[in-house]
């Protein structure tokens, strides 16, 4: 089902893209505040900045007032989360906008008989499902937390699942919608592919570019996570837990699986459309030939020569269309971005 929320905000900020996190935090006062602040600061980004900076500042002040250890003295890279979490909202909003642009460039609204599912990137239920899974997982596998450490316990059971997790969920819901839901919807649609595309990728280059860009954001996040987790230049006894190692590898593998799934489905979609179009053109060609199944004796009637030449050109154009929605340069860049986070993890873990 398509998202029942309007894709663009009404009221004082017309034309601004609305995402799931906007609808969650808007009623908490961030929508009201966003409308009254100058510029274009959406509720989701306003929430991310206030929540992340606020919780870090409050935790720091509490630890200083009680004499407890401050996380930044043992792992200064931990401060990166103040940048990475708001950046995740910026990335999600960017991917929403670029998805809208991709659908417009592909003219989906004109070509599809039922474009609604393709035009709205993230269905309403999807982020809630991810949020429920994330909170349940955090509750079942909370990691090593000392109950006597008030800030660690509060952070692990309140801040992480209920304040930070919605931000992370928004990004991953957008990411997996692009990598999994959009290709599946395209497969079941009647959009087809554009065999007149001069780039030879069936008019699906915008989707290929979006797949690449969405993983770029994942790569940046994983590099930041590796720095926070492994802190190679810290000499205060910082250690990496088995859970942290497993989480890094799991995210890396799952996100790669998302890319692989999206590319595979789009490949099969393009292969199916290409084979079907060639089959139809061949049938038309054979009806215009004499002895069409015998290469030694077939003939082209004089009155059919122009039509036959036209059909042969159409078949050639369809055959030359790639079965993948991107060029070699796009895939080579994507491969590099996939390898980079794991390579950095290995380097940092070995220092």
N, C-alpha and C positions, 0 to 999 in steps of 0.2 A: 504494500500500500504506500502511497505517497505521503510525505509529511503533511499533516493537516495544518501546521503552522504556516502562515504566509511567508514566502521566501524573503520578502523585503518588509522592513518595518514601516508601519503606518504612523501618522502623527507628525511629531516635530522633526523626525529624521527620515523623511521619505527617500527611497532609493538606497538605503543602507541595508546590506545583506544581513538577515537574521539567521543565526545558527542556534543549535540546540541549547548551548550554554547560556545564550541570551535569554531564552525562555525560562531557564531554571533560575537564574540569578536576578532577572529583571524584577520579579515581584518582591525580592528582598531589599529593594531600595536602589539597586544599581541602575535600573531602568530610569527611575526618576532623576537620579543624580546625573546619568549620562545625558539626558535631555537638557539639563541645565548648565552643563559645562561647555565651554567654548570648544570649537573644533569637532572632530569626528571620533570621539572615544566611545566605542560601543560598550554595552553593559558587560559582556564577557571579558573583554580586555581590562576594563576598569576593575572588575572583580579579581582577575588574576593578579594584577599589580597590588591592589589593596590587601588581598588575602595572603599572598606570598611574602610581601615586604612586612606586612603587619605581624604575621605569625613568627617570622624570623626575628623581628625586632623585639617582640614580647618575650620570646624564648631567651634571647640574648640578655635582656634586662633582668629576667628572673634568675638566670644562672649567675650573673654578676652580683645580684643582690644577696644570693644565698651562698656564694662562694663555690658553686658547683663548677665542674669542668665545662669549658666553652668549646663546642664542636670545632670552631674555626681555628683554635690553637692546635688541635691534633690533625685537622684536615681542612686547610684553607680552601681547597677546591669545592668544599660544600657550599660556598657562597655562589657557585655557578647556578644553583637552582633558582636563585632570585632572578636570573636572566632567562634560563631555559624554560621555566613554566609559563611566564607571559609570552615568550617567543612561540611556545606551542599553540597558543591561542591565535597569535598573528599568523602562524603557518596554516592553521585550520581555516581561518577566514580567507587567506590567500588562495588556498586550494578550492574553496567554495566558489570564489569569484572566477578562477580560471576554469573550473568545470562549467560554469554558466557560459563563459566565453567559448569553450570548446563545443558545447551543444549548439551555440549560435553559429559558430563557424561551420559546423557540420550540417546546419539547417535541419536539425532534428524535428523542430516544431512543424516544418513544412513537409518533411518526407515521411514521418511516421503517422500511421492512422490513429495511434493512441500514444502520444508523446509524453503524457503526464508523468509516468514512472521514470522515464529517462531524464526529464528536466529537473526533478528535485533529487539532489544527490544522496541525502541521508534520510531514510524513512524514520518516522517518529519513534518507533519501538527500538531501533537498533542501539542508540546510546544508552537507553535504560537497561537493556540486556547486558551490555558490556559493564555498565556501572554495577549492576547486581552481582555479576561474576567477580569483578574486582574487589568489591567490599567483602563478599563471602570468602574469597581466597585470602584476603588480608586477615580476616577473623579466624580462619582455620589454621593458617600458617603465618603467625605474626612475627616469626623470627626471634632471635635471642634478645629479649628485653628484660632488663632488671626492674622488677616491680618497685623497688625502693627509689629508682630514678624517676621522679615525677615528670620531668620534661620529656624523657624518652618514652615513657608509657603514654603520656598525653599525645605526644607526636605520633606514636605508632597506632593508637587506637581511635584518635579523634581527627587530628590534623591530616594525616596521610589519607585515610579512607574517605572522609567527608568534606575536606576542604581542597586537597590537592588532586584527589582522584577524578573529580568531575572535569578538571582541566585536561588531564591526561586522556580521559575517556573521549572528550570532544575531538582531540586530535586523532586518536586511533579509530574512532567511528568514521571520521572523514577519510582517513587513509584506507581502511578496509572497504568502505563504500566505493572508492575509486578502483581499488584492485580486485574486488570480488563482486559487489552488487552491480556496478555499472556494466562490466562485461557480460554478466548473466542476463541483465535486462536487454542489452543489445542483441544477444543471441536469440532471445525470445521475441524481439521486435521485428517489424517489417521494413526497417530502415535500409537494409542492404548495404552494399559498398559502392563507392564512386569509381567506376572503371575509367572515367575521363580525368581522374586526378593526375596532373602533370608530374607529381612527385612519385607516382607509381605505388602508393601505399593505400589505395582504396579510399582516400579521403579521411583516414583514421589517424593521421599524424597528430592532431590535437590530443587524442587519447594517449598515444604513445609518449608524447611530451609530458603529459600529466602524470603518467606512471613513473617516468624518470624523475620529475621534480618532486613528487610525493616521497619517493625514497631518498632523495637528497636530504629532505627534512629529517627522516628517520636516521640517516647517517650522522647528521649533525648532533642529534639527540643522543645517539649511542656513543659518539666520541666524548660528549660532555659527561655522560654517565660513566664512561671508562675513567675519565679524569677524577670524577668525584669518588669512584669506588676504589681505584688503585693508588691514587695519590703518591706517585713514585718518588717525589722529592721531599716527602715529609719524613722526619727522623724521630718521631715521637711514639713509635711502637704501633703505628696504624696497621691493622691486619684486615684481610679480606675474608669474609665468611664464605662458606660453601654455598649458602643460599644466594649471596650476591653474585657469585660466579655463575650459578645456575640460571639466575634471573637474566643476566646479560645475554648468555648464550640462547636462552629460550626466546627472548625478544628478537634477537638477531635471526634465529631460525624461522620463527613464525612470520616475521615481516618479509623475509625472503620467500617463504612459501606463498605469501599473499601476492608478491610480484609474479612469481612463477605461475600461479593459478590464473591471474589476469592475462598474462601473455599467452598462456596455453588456450584459454577460452577464446580470446580474440583471434588467435591463429586458426583455431578450428572453425570459428565463425567465418573468417575470410576464405578459408579453404572450401567450406561448404558453399558459400555464395559464388565463389569462382567456378567450382565444378558444375554447379547448376546452370550458371550463365553460359558456360562453354557447351554444356549438353543441349541447351535450347538453341544456341546458334548453329551447332552442328546439324540438328534436325532441320532447321531452316535451310542450311546449305545443301543438304542431301536431296531435299525436295526439288532443287533447281538443277541437279546433275543427272546425267544419264549414266547408268551403271555406277551408282555412287559408292558401292562397296568394293569395287575392283579398281585398284590404282593403275592397272595396265590398260584398261579399256574405258575408263570413265571419260565423259565428254561434257563440255559446257555448251548448251544451246546458245546460239548467237544472241537471242533476245534476253538471255539471263546473264550475260557476261558482266554487265554493270552491277547487278545485284549480287552476283557471286563474288566479285572483287570487293564489294562493300562488306559482305559478310566475312570474308577472309581477313580484312583489315580489323573488323570488330573482334574476331577471334584472337588475332595477334595482340590487340590491345589488352584484352582480358587476360590472356596468357602471360603477358609481361607484368601484370599487376602482382606485387609482392603478396605473400601470405602472412606477413607480419606487419603490424601497424606502425612501423618506425623504420628509420634508416640505420645503416651500420654504425654511424657515429653516435646516434642516440643510444644504441644497445651497448656500445663499448664504454660510453660514459657511465651508463647504469651499472655495468659490471664492475667498474672501478669503484663506484660508490658503495657497492655491496661488499667488496673485499676490504675496503679501507677500515671500517670500524673494528672488524675482528683482528686485522693486522695491528692496529694501534693497541688493542687490548693485549695481544701477545707481547708486544714491545714493553708496554707499561708494567705488565705482570712480571716480566723478567728483570726489571730494573731493581 
